[in-house]
Amino acid sequence: MTRMFRRALLAAGALLPLAAPLAFAPAAQAQGQRAYPSQPIRVIVPFSAGTSDTVARLVGQQMSQTLGQPLVIESRPGAGGNIGSEACARATPDGYTICLGTISSHAINPAIFARMPYDNLRDFAPITQLAAQPNALAVANDMPARNVAELIGLLKERPGHYNFGSSGVGTSVHLAGSLFTQRTGTAMEHVPYRGSGQIMTALLGGELSIAFDNFSSVWPFAKDGKLRILGVTSLTRSPAAPDVPTIAETVPGFESLSWHGLFAPAATPPEIVARLNREAVAALRSPAVAQRFQELGITPVGNTSEEFRAFVASETQRWGEVARRANIRLD
């Protein structure tokens, strides 16, 4: 072996320890990073058992199958959704804490609470709108009015004589009733109840004559003939009850939809928000979720994060105006 060849081998050997780490560093780094999600995802539902909980569980169960990690539903009700929503806004923005938001927590509350623990537009990264559902104008069976037009006439004949019930001050159904009186030039006193169950009991027991409530809560009683739905608050009739007219057929343009969506803390990485958006939209398109939503009279949505952000801003402005006109405040 010549002296020159020996020197070449020694030089090459001296370089190998330096070159090896450079060649394998990216692979080692990639192995050290765990793909999202690598642990269960917490979904805060800021309301007690009801439609919100049902929507979260249906969609969450389907997303768990494709994400490979369970979505754990955590109920944190209180203050009209503010307690659970604040917990979500203040959570670590790593994609492992998200929340269900509604028209109440993310559109109405900023107008009716004197102090808000979060900013509904700045403190969240919208993921997607999951669902929309009409409310229903329901009356007891002994109510003289047989349709919306007759009810408006009755309310104008006896202004202030009738009350309407809802599931609480500042709820979407309370605002639906306020919008109805504003658009029809009528007057009704609002009577808040603690949830749909109490409203149905009051209607069936003769304590209450008129109520606004989520369609899915009212429809089972209407099907059994225990009360009557005069109109739904969507612009088109509900596929679950095509024979029930819309209020808009009498009061043009009247619309009041309850809605649900997924939100993450504001600083959540965009790629994680995009992943959750894809999985949530896919879950909404699944036959299991679509069929159950149809049975409940709920319409799946599944829009983009940007579309949902614009929608929330629009709803915040719209319902803020209704609340201010009705002087609805919670201090």
C-alpha positions as a Python dict, from the first residue, in 0.01 Angstrom:
ca = {
    (1, 'M'): (0, 0, 0),
    (2, 'T'): (153, 331, -100),
    (3, 'R'): (204, 611, 150),
    (4, 'M'): (-41, 835, -45),
    (5, 'F'): (-320, 572, -42),
    (6, 'R'): (-273, 513, 332),
    (7, 'R'): (-312, 886, 398),
    (8, 'A'): (-635, 895, 193),
    (9, 'L'): (-789, 612, 401),
    (10, 'L'): (-696, 783, 726),
    (11, 'A'): (-851, 1110, 607),
    (12, 'A'): (-1173, 939, 507),
    (13, 'G'): (-1194, 763, 844),
    (14, 'A'): (-1146, 1090, 1026),
    (15, 'L'): (-1442, 1243, 841),
    (16, 'L'): (-1689, 958, 909),
    (17, 'P'): (-1771, 1051, 1271),
    (18, 'L'): (-1851, 1404, 1157),
    (19, 'A'): (-2060, 1304, 857),
    (20, 'A'): (-2272, 1036, 1027),
    (21, 'P'): (-2457, 1264, 1270),
    (22, 'L'): (-2536, 1506, 988),
    (23, 'A'): (-2678, 1229, 773),
    (24, 'F'): (-2904, 1081, 1045),
    (25, 'A'): (-3000, 1391, 1245),
    (26, 'P'): (-3327, 1457, 1059),
    (27, 'A'): (-3443, 1096, 1104),
    (28, 'A'): (-3360, 1099, 1474),
    (29, 'Q'): (-3539, 1429, 1517),
    (30, 'A'): (-3845, 1297, 1338),
    (31, 'Q'): (-3855, 992, 1563),
    (32, 'G'): (-3850, 1219, 1867),
    (33, 'Q'): (-4168, 1401, 1756),
    (34, 'R'): (-4500, 1229, 1817),
    (35, 'A'): (-4769, 1285, 1558),
    (36, 'Y'): (-5086, 1465, 1671),
    (37, 'P'): (-5285, 1341, 1847),
    (38, 'S'): (-5079, 1120, 2079),
    (39, 'Q'): (-5315, 1139, 2377),
    (40, 'P'): (-5687, 1181, 2450),
    (41, 'I'): (-5852, 1510, 2354),
    (42, 'R'): (-6072, 1686, 2609),
    (43, 'V'): (-6393, 1843, 2477),
    (44, 'I'): (-6548, 2089, 2722),
    (45, 'V'): (-6925, 2120, 2692),
    (46, 'P'): (-7028, 2436, 2881),
    (47, 'F'): (-7388, 2325, 2934),
    (48, 'S'): (-7569, 2052, 3124),
    (49, 'A'): (-7721, 1748, 2954),
    (50, 'G'): (-7926, 1832, 2647),
    (51, 'T'): (-7881, 1899, 2277),
    (52, 'S'): (-7528, 2037, 2321),
    (53, 'D'): (-7414, 1726, 2502),
    (54, 'T'): (-7579, 1503, 2242),
    (55, 'V'): (-7410, 1681, 1950),
    (56, 'A'): (-7069, 1669, 2121),
    (57, 'R'): (-7094, 1297, 2196),
    (58, 'L'): (-7220, 1197, 1852),
    (59, 'V'): (-6947, 1387, 1668),
    (60, 'G'): (-6679, 1310, 1925),
    (61, 'Q'): (-6738, 936, 1908),
    (62, 'Q'): (-6703, 940, 1531),
    (63, 'M'): (-6389, 1158, 1539),
    (64, 'S'): (-6229, 924, 1792),
    (65, 'Q'): (-6238, 642, 1539),
    (66, 'T'): (-6041, 835, 1276),
    (67, 'L'): (-5809, 1026, 1508),
    (68, 'G'): (-5707, 712, 1694),
    (69, 'Q'): (-5755, 883, 2031),
    (70, 'P'): (-6068, 919, 2245),
    (71, 'L'): (-6246, 1253, 2266),
    (72, 'V'): (-6340, 1280, 2633),
    (73, 'I'): (-6652, 1489, 2695),
    (74, 'E'): (-6627, 1710, 3005),
    (75, 'S'): (-6941, 1889, 3118),
    (76, 'R'): (-6871, 2228, 3281),
    (77, 'P'): (-7202, 2415, 3292),
    (78, 'G'): (-7273, 2750, 3449),
    (79, 'A'): (-7320, 3120, 3378),
    (80, 'G'): (-7489, 3059, 3044),
    (81, 'G'): (-7189, 2870, 2909),
    (82, 'N'): (-6930, 3121, 3029),
    (83, 'I'): (-6759, 2894, 3284),
    (84, 'G'): (-6676, 2612, 3045),
    (85, 'S'): (-6594, 2847, 2758),
    (86, 'E'): (-6350, 3042, 2974),
    (87, 'A'): (-6178, 2717, 3071),
    (88, 'C'): (-6132, 2638, 2704),
    (89, 'A'): (-6003, 2985, 2619),
    (90, 'R'): (-5742, 2967, 2899),
    (91, 'A'): (-5631, 2609, 2825),
    (92, 'T'): (-5290, 2522, 2679),
    (93, 'P'): (-5323, 2574, 2300),
    (94, 'D'): (-5187, 2233, 2203),
    (95, 'G'): (-5497, 2077, 2052),
    (96, 'Y'): (-5569, 1858, 2353),
    (97, 'T'): (-5839, 2086, 2495),
    (98, 'I'): (-6119, 2209, 2270),
    (99, 'C'): (-6478, 2302, 2342),
    (100, 'L'): (-6829, 2303, 2208),
    (101, 'G'): (-6960, 2655, 2157),
    (102, 'T'): (-7315, 2766, 2085),
    (103, 'I'): (-7511, 3071, 1984),
    (104, 'S'): (-7539, 3151, 2355),
    (105, 'S'): (-7175, 3118, 2460),
    (106, 'H'): (-7026, 3266, 2142),
    (107, 'A'): (-7280, 3520, 2012),
    (108, 'I'): (-7543, 3624, 2267),
    (109, 'N'): (-7353, 3635, 2597),
    (110, 'P'): (-7126, 3928, 2503),
    (111, 'A'): (-7437, 4144, 2468),
    (112, 'I'): (-7617, 4044, 2786),
    (113, 'F'): (-7339, 4000, 3045),
    (114, 'A'): (-7195, 4315, 3196),
    (115, 'R'): (-6858, 4140, 3237),
    (116, 'M'): (-6735, 3860, 3016),
    (117, 'P'): (-6446, 3633, 3123),
    (118, 'Y'): (-6336, 3588, 2759),
    (119, 'D'): (-6360, 3758, 2422),
    (120, 'N'): (-6574, 3536, 2200),
    (121, 'L'): (-6399, 3656, 1882),
    (122, 'R'): (-6035, 3694, 1988),
    (123, 'D'): (-5981, 3417, 2245),
    (124, 'F'): (-6076, 3121, 2024),
    (125, 'A'): (-5969, 2951, 1704),
    (126, 'P'): (-6293, 2842, 1532),
    (127, 'I'): (-6269, 2484, 1403),
    (128, 'T'): (-6604, 2429, 1231),
    (129, 'Q'): (-6975, 2478, 1277),
    (130, 'L'): (-7116, 2136, 1353),
    (131, 'A'): (-7489, 2186, 1341),
    (132, 'A'): (-7786, 2417, 1310),
    (133, 'Q'): (-8128, 2353, 1452),
    (134, 'P'): (-8452, 2548, 1435),
    (135, 'N'): (-8638, 2646, 1745),
    (136, 'A'): (-9009, 2594, 1769),
    (137, 'L'): (-9302, 2814, 1867),
    (138, 'A'): (-9516, 2579, 2072),
    (139, 'V'): (-9853, 2630, 2239),
    (140, 'A'): (-10069, 2432, 2478),
    (141, 'N'): (-10354, 2239, 2320),
    (142, 'D'): (-10618, 2470, 2472),
    (143, 'M'): (-10464, 2779, 2312),
    (144, 'P'): (-10725, 2939, 2079),
    (145, 'A'): (-10473, 3030, 1808),
    (146, 'R'): (-10432, 2752, 1550),
    (147, 'N'): (-10153, 2914, 1346),
    (148, 'V'): (-9899, 3196, 1361),
    (149, 'A'): (-10130, 3454, 1203),
    (150, 'E'): (-10405, 3382, 1456),
    (151, 'L'): (-10153, 3402, 1740),
    (152, 'I'): (-10033, 3744, 1624),
    (153, 'G'): (-10394, 3863, 1606),
    (154, 'L'): (-10464, 3729, 1955),
    (155, 'L'): (-10156, 3898, 2100),
    (156, 'K'): (-10253, 4231, 1944),
    (157, 'E'): (-10609, 4202, 2078),
    (158, 'R'): (-10481, 4138, 2430),
    (159, 'P'): (-10138, 4303, 2456),
    (160, 'G'): (-9939, 4186, 2757),
    (161, 'H'): (-10197, 3925, 2853),
    (162, 'Y'): (-9995, 3622, 2745),
    (163, 'N'): (-9653, 3509, 2864),
    (164, 'F'): (-9398, 3304, 2677),
    (165, 'G'): (-9158, 3062, 2837),
    (166, 'S'): (-8799, 2977, 2751),
    (167, 'S'): (-8517, 2776, 2903),
    (168, 'G'): (-8361, 3080, 3068),
    (169, 'V'): (-8274, 3449, 3042),
    (170, 'G'): (-8046, 3519, 2748),
    (171, 'T'): (-8079, 3177, 2588),
    (172, 'S'): (-8126, 3141, 2215),
    (173, 'V'): (-8494, 3057, 2265),
    (174, 'H'): (-8543, 3365, 2483),
    (175, 'L'): (-8394, 3575, 2204),
    (176, 'A'): (-8616, 3395, 1952),
    (177, 'G'): (-8921, 3505, 2148),
    (178, 'S'): (-8789, 3861, 2170),
    (179, 'L'): (-8723, 3867, 1797),
    (180, 'F'): (-9079, 3744, 1739),
    (181, 'T'): (-9236, 4025, 1940),
    (182, 'Q'): (-9007, 4283, 1776),
    (183, 'R'): (-9090, 4165, 1425),
    (184, 'T'): (-9467, 4134, 1484),
    (185, 'G'): (-9522, 4442, 1700),
    (186, 'T'): (-9668, 4235, 1982),
    (187, 'A'): (-9600, 4219, 2355),
    (188, 'M'): (-9547, 3915, 2576),
    (189, 'E'): (-9391, 3884, 2917),
    (190, 'H'): (-9096, 3645, 2932),
    (191, 'V'): (-9100, 3365, 3191),
    (192, 'P'): (-8764, 3188, 3231),
    (193, 'Y'): (-8753, 2819, 3323),
    (194, 'R'): (-8460, 2598, 3410),
    (195, 'G'): (-8436, 2387, 3099),
    (196, 'S'): (-8660, 2225, 2842),
    (197, 'G'): (-8801, 1972, 3086),
    (198, 'Q'): (-8960, 2242, 3299),
    (199, 'I'): (-9099, 2419, 2992),
    (200, 'M'): (-9270, 2103, 2871),
    (201, 'T'): (-9411, 2036, 3216),
    (202, 'A'): (-9550, 2390, 3233),
    (203, 'L'): (-9711, 2365, 2889),
    (204, 'L'): (-9863, 2025, 2954),
    (205, 'G'): (-9983, 2124, 3301),
    (206, 'G'): (-10162, 2442, 3193),
    (207, 'E'): (-9918, 2673, 3373),
    (208, 'L'): (-9795, 2818, 3042),
    (209, 'S'): (-9966, 2877, 2707),
    (210, 'I'): (-9677, 2975, 2475),
    (211, 'A'): (-9310, 2876, 2461),
    (212, 'F'): (-9006, 2889, 2239),
    (213, 'D'): (-8773, 2591, 2267),
    (214, 'N'): (-8537, 2379, 2062),
    (215, 'F'): (-8725, 2181, 1799),
    (216, 'S'): (-8574, 1850, 1915),
    (217, 'S'): (-8713, 1910, 2265),
    (218, 'V'): (-9064, 1997, 2150),
    (219, 'W'): (-9117, 1761, 1858),
    (220, 'P'): (-9166, 1433, 2055),
    (221, 'F'): (-9453, 1592, 2252),
    (222, 'A'): (-9606, 1739, 1937),
    (223, 'K'): (-9595, 1401, 1762),
    (224, 'D'): (-9785, 1249, 2056),
    (225, 'G'): (-10049, 1523, 2035),
    (226, 'K'): (-9965, 1664, 2379),
    (227, 'L'): (-9902, 2015, 2246),
    (228, 'R'): (-9895, 2198, 1913),
    (229, 'I'): (-9614, 2358, 1715),
    (230, 'L'): (-9740, 2665, 1531),
    (231, 'G'): (-9414, 2725, 1348),
    (232, 'V'): (-9044, 2648, 1327),
    (233, 'T'): (-8788, 2927, 1321),
    (234, 'S'): (-8590, 2820, 1014),
    (235, 'L'): (-8649, 2972, 671),
    (236, 'T'): (-8742, 2630, 532),
    (237, 'R'): (-8951, 2356, 686),
    (238, 'S'): (-8781, 2090, 892),
    (239, 'P'): (-8731, 1756, 711),
    (240, 'A'): (-8831, 1590, 1037),
    (241, 'A'): (-9170, 1767, 1030),
    (242, 'P'): (-9248, 1882, 674),
    (243, 'D'): (-9613, 1949, 761),
    (244, 'V'): (-9522, 2208, 1024),
    (245, 'P'): (-9501, 2556, 867),
    (246, 'T'): (-9224, 2804, 928),
    (247, 'I'): (-9285, 3133, 1107),
    (248, 'A'): (-9129, 3295, 800),
    (249, 'E'): (-9431, 3189, 595),
    (250, 'T'): (-9627, 3445, 798),
    (251, 'V'): (-9347, 3680, 907),
    (252, 'P'): (-9119, 3703, 601),
    (253, 'G'): (-8750, 3657, 672),
    (254, 'F'): (-8798, 3543, 1032),
    (255, 'E'): (-8513, 3313, 1130),
    (256, 'S'): (-8370, 3204, 1463),
    (257, 'L'): (-8145, 2900, 1463),
    (258, 'S'): (-7964, 2741, 1750),
    (259, 'W'): (-7617, 2629, 1645),
    (260, 'H'): (-7319, 2435, 1775),
    (261, 'G'): (-6954, 2446, 1677),
    (262, 'L'): (-6608, 2340, 1785),
    (263, 'F'): (-6350, 2589, 1911),
    (264, 'A'): (-5989, 2568, 2024),
    (265, 'P'): (-5786, 2821, 2225),
    (266, 'A'): (-5674, 3110, 2005),
    (267, 'A'): (-5303, 3020, 1982),
    (268, 'T'): (-5361, 2658, 1876),
    (269, 'P'): (-5128, 2579, 1580),
    (270, 'P'): (-5307, 2620, 1245),
    (271, 'E'): (-5211, 2269, 1132),
    (272, 'I'): (-5386, 2120, 1436),
    (273, 'V'): (-5696, 2332, 1377),
    (274, 'A'): (-5694, 2215, 1013),
    (275, 'R'): (-5667, 1851, 1120),
    (276, 'L'): (-5955, 1883, 1364),
    (277, 'N'): (-6160, 2059, 1097),
    (278, 'R'): (-6106, 1772, 851),
    (279, 'E'): (-6196, 1507, 1104),
    (280, 'A'): (-6504, 1692, 1231),
    (281, 'V'): (-6636, 1751, 879),
    (282, 'A'): (-6579, 1383, 795),
    (283, 'A'): (-6766, 1283, 1112),
    (284, 'L'): (-7064, 1496, 1010),
    (285, 'R'): (-7073, 1322, 672),
    (286, 'S'): (-7074, 975, 829),
    (287, 'P'): (-7404, 782, 797),
    (288, 'A'): (-7432, 726, 1173),
    (289, 'V'): (-7413, 1096, 1262),
    (290, 'A'): (-7620, 1212, 964),
    (291, 'Q'): (-7903, 970, 1045),
    (292, 'R'): (-7916, 1060, 1413),
    (293, 'F'): (-7910, 1433, 1334),
    (294, 'Q'): (-8199, 1387, 1093),
    (295, 'E'): (-8402, 1207, 1361),
    (296, 'L'): (-8345, 1500, 1596),
    (297, 'G'): (-8425, 1764, 1334),
    (298, 'I'): (-8065, 1889, 1335),
    (299, 'T'): (-7887, 1997, 1016),
    (300, 'P'): (-7514, 1913, 990),
    (301, 'V'): (-7297, 2199, 861),
    (302, 'G'): (-6921, 2135, 847),
    (303, 'N'): (-6782, 2460, 703),
    (304, 'T'): (-6423, 2587, 695),
    (305, 'S'): (-6259, 2756, 992),
    (306, 'E'): (-6263, 3090, 807),
    (307, 'E'): (-6630, 3058, 719),
    (308, 'F'): (-6715, 2971, 1077),
    (309, 'R'): (-6519, 3270, 1208),
    (310, 'A'): (-6715, 3506, 981),
    (311, 'F'): (-7042, 3342, 1084),
    (312, 'V'): (-6971, 3388, 1456),
    (313, 'A'): (-6890, 3756, 1401),
    (314, 'S'): (-7215, 3805, 1209),
    (315, 'E'): (-7422, 3627, 1474),
    (316, 'T'): (-7260, 3832, 1751),
    (317, 'Q'): (-7369, 4154, 1582),
    (318, 'R'): (-7718, 4031, 1495),
    (319, 'W'): (-7819, 3895, 1835),
    (320, 'G'): (-7649, 4180, 2016),
    (321, 'E'): (-7891, 4417, 1847),
    (322, 'V'): (-8193, 4201, 1941),
    (323, 'A'): (-8079, 4179, 2304),
    (324, 'R'): (-8023, 4554, 2328),
    (325, 'R'): (-8364, 4634, 2183),
    (326, 'A'): (-8524, 4396, 2433),
    (327, 'N'): (-8307, 4532, 2717),
    (328, 'I'): (-8191, 4183, 2813),
    (329, 'R'): (-7908, 4206, 3065),
    (330, 'L'): (-7743, 3973, 3317),
    (331, 'D'): (-7528, 4166, 3562),
}
